[in-house]
Amino acid sequence: MARTSIADAGWLPISGAGRYAMLAPEVIRGAIVRGELPAYVKPATRVEGGRPQYRVSKKDIDEWMRSQPSARE
């Protein structure tokens, strides 16, 4: 059976979500913190530097982007 990566399943880390949306990772992180963009939070471990690891679905990014006012408005 072939393994499917998280990215193949539509889940991206913050850096990947930023590339996907063509935005800085800080913008994605801010939207998550403000509760505008849902994210899965993998608990922190010592191996990963003690910080939680966020994963965002492509579907949620697309919906969030559509909900944002355009720069031309």
Secondary structure, DSSP 8 states (H G I E B T S, - for coil): -----TTTTTEEEHHHHHHHHTS-HHHHHHHHHTTSS--EEE---TTTTT--EEEEEHHHHHHHHHHS--TT-
